[in-house]
């Protein structure tokens, strides 16, 4: 069991007029109305620090807090390797299955929490994110200088990121290819929305090359020029080549959801099973202004044999 958590948020102007029950039921669909009603009635939800009724109407700017009691988190691999560290940043080799940030039932079983326990005086800040099922290089800022400088490099697309990805047989796929499919939000019955290939989404740019072809699989290296959520998974699926084992994104780059009449668990972006590895990372050191580059050896299924 973890130690529980307090979720704090401020009521936006657009949400004023909703009742407390409506607010939580509409925003956090992982729980149904009766579950939220029970939590509010038992005092787990506070409005401006005071216990509140389920039908209390919200005003813009009010403070909501949800005191979630301790819960049993799913088991994940908690071992990770620090490949490099100095006063400004860490380079971590994240295993597949370990979430980076809290969310989706994970709090202490996350890379960020484990880094905070490793050095309680530090304030580690991930400069980018990897999906839970993605392994490989993570860049973590340790100093205010690094946080500001590396975040600016990320916004300016000056951080070079190369991934290894595994897809099925692709005899028609060119050895080198470019994908610029826009990525935007798509409705999801549990999460509210997930990201996928949409005609009116945000610009996204990936460059890929085939590095090995086999009878049943194709090994790729993909360089991303933008950092949209789940970009490689969505982009490869959008051109007809979803990642091997991806439980969410199929051909077309949109979520593959079972019919609402089934009892099958709905897939979410944090589900594992796909094969994607952050292989290489290069950027300018925030203090020395020298170019630095790191490589994380891929798992065997993403290695050239």
N, C-alpha and C positions, 0 to 999 in steps of 0.2 A: 504494500500500500504506500502511495505517496502521501504528502502532507496537505493535499488539497490546494485550492487556489482561489483568489478573489479576482473576478473579472470586472473591470471598471470601464464605464463609457458615459458619454454625455449625449443627451437627447438632441438630435438635429432638428432644425426648424421644420423640415419636411415631415417629421414624424410626430410633431406636436398634435395632440388630439386623440392619438391612439391610447387605449388602455394599456396598463402594464402587461396584462396577459396577451393582448394582441401584439404588442411590441415583441415579446420574446417568442411567441408562437410563429410570427411571420419572419423574424430574423434568424432564428436558430432552429431549423427544421429537423435537426437530429433528434429532437424530443417532441412528443405530441402535446396537444393542448392540456390534457389531464395531468401529464407529468409537470408541465410548467405551473399549472394551477396549484398542485401540491407543494411545489417548491416555494412559490410566493406565499401561500398560506402558512407554511412552516417557518417563515422568516429568513429563508436563504437569500431572498431578494430584498434589497433596501432602496428606498428612494430618498435622496438627500440625507442618507444616514439613518433613516427611520423605517420601521416596518410599514408595509403598504398593503392596501387591499387590491385584489385582482382587477377590479373595475375602475381604479383610480385613473383619471385621464392625465396624460403627460403634457408638460409644458417645455418649450424650447429652452435648452441650457441646463435642465435639471440633471442630476447625477444619479445614475443607476449602478448598483453593485450586486453581483451575483456571487455568493459565497458557496463555492462548490466543495462539498465534503471530500475527504480522501477517497481515492479509488485505485483499483488495481489496473495498472497500465499494461498493454500488450508487451510481450517479451520481444526485445530487439537486440541486435549485436551492439554492445556498448564499448567494445575495444576499438580504438582508432590509433593511428600513428601520426605523431607530429614530425613532419619531414624537415621543417626549418622553423626557427623562431629567432627573433631579435626584439629589441625594445619597441618596435613599431608594429609588427605583424607576425602571424603564424601561418604556416602552410600545413594543412591537415589532410591526411588520406582518409576520407569518410568511407565506411563500409556500406554496401547496399543493405537497406532495411532500417538504417538509423535516420530518423527525421532530423532536420537541422534546427527547426524552431518549434516551440510548443503549438499544439493544435491537433484537432482530430483525435482526442483521447490521449495524447502524449504531452507530458510535462517534464518529468525528470528523465524520461527515456528519450532525450534529445541531445544532439551534439552541443548546443548552446549551454544547456544545464550542466553537462559533464565538464565542459571547459570552465564554467564558473566554479565548480567544485575543485577542479585542478588548481586554480589560483583564485581564492575568494576575494583578493584585493583588486583583481583585474576587472576590466569591463569589456569583454570580448564582443566585437560587432561583426557579424558576417557581411562581407562586401557584396556577395552574390549568394544565390541559393542553388541547391541541388535538390531534385525530387527525392523522396524517401528511397525509392528503388534504384536511384543513380549512385554509383560509387565514384571515388576519385577525389580530385583536388578541390579543396575549399580554401579561400583566402579570408583570413580573420584579422581585422584591425585590432591593435592593442593600445594605441596612443591616439589622442585627439588629432595630431598631425596626420597619421595614417588614415584615420577615418575620413577626414575631409578630403585629403589628396586622392586616395584610392576611389572614393565615391565619385569624385569629379572625373577621374580617368574612366570609370565605368560609364558615366553619363556621356562622355565624349567618345566612347567606343574605342578607347586606347588600350584596353586589356584584351589580349589575344587569348582565345579559348578554343581548344581543339578537343573533340570528343571521339571516342570509339563507339560504334553502334552496330548491332547485328540485326539484319533483316533476312527474310526468306530468299529463295532463289530469285534472281533478277537478271535474266539473260538480256533483257531489252534495256536495262538501265545503262546509261552512258558512264564511262570511266570517270568523267568529271561533270558535275551538274550544279545548277543554281536553283534555289527555291525562294520565291518572294511572296508566298501566300500570306495575306493578312490574317491576323489572329485576334479574335474578340471573344466576348462572353456569349455562352449558350445556356439556355435554361436547364436546370437539373432539379429533379423532384425532391431531393434531400438537401443538397447544399445550397439551393437557390440558383447557382450558376456555376459552370466550369468554363474553361477556355477551350477554344477549338477553332477550326478553319471557318472563317466567315468572310463574305464579300466586303463587308463594311468595317472590318476590324482594323487594328493598328498595323502599320508596316512592319514586316519581319523579313530578315535576310539570312539565309544559310547557304554555305558553299560546301559541297560534298565531293568525295572521291572514293572510288572503289579500290580497296587495297588487297582484297582476296576474294575469289569466287570459288564456291564449292557446289556440289550437286544440289544441296538443300538449303544452303545459307550463303549470305554475302556479307563480308566484313567491310565497314565503311569508316572513314574519318570525316567528321563534319566540323567545320568552323562556323561559329555563329557571329554575325556582325551586329545583331541586336540580341536583346535578352528577354524576349517575351516568355511568359509562363509556359512550361512544357513545350518549348519551341521545336526541339528536334523531334520529339514524339509526334507532334501535330504535323510538322512539315513533311516528314517522311511518309506518314499515313496519307497526307493530302495528295501525294503523287502516286499512291497505290502500293506503298511499301511500308506498312506499319512495323514497328519493332517486334522482333520475335518475342512472344509471350506477353505482349502488352494487353492487360485486361480491360482497358478503357478505350483507347483510340484504335479504331479499325480503318479500313480503306475509306478515304474521304476526309480523314482528319477531324471527325466529329465523334462525340461520345457514343459508344455502342451500348445502349440501354435495353434490358429485357422488357417485354410487355408489362404494363402496370398490373395486369391480372395475375402475374406469377409471384411466388414467394421467394424467388431468387434474390440474394443480396445484390443491391445496386453497386456497380463498380464506382470507385472514386479515384481521383488523381494519385492519392497516396498509396494505392495498392501496388504491390511489387510483382515481379515476374518478368518484366522486360529487361533487355540487355543494353545498358548505356553506361559509359564510363568517362569521367572528365580526365582526359589523358595529359594534356599540356596546358600550361598557364604562363603567360609572359606579360610583364608590365614594367613600369618605371618605379624604382625604389623611391618611396616618398621622401626619404631623408638624403640619400646620396645622389639621386637623380640618374643612377645607372640602370640600364636595362637588366632585368633578372628574369630567369626562365626556370620552370620546374616541370618535371615529368613524373607521373605516377604509373608504374607498370600495371597494365590491365589484368583482370582475371583471365583465366585460361581460355574461356569461351570467346573472349575478345582479343586474343593474341594470334599473331600469325604463326602457323605451324608448318 
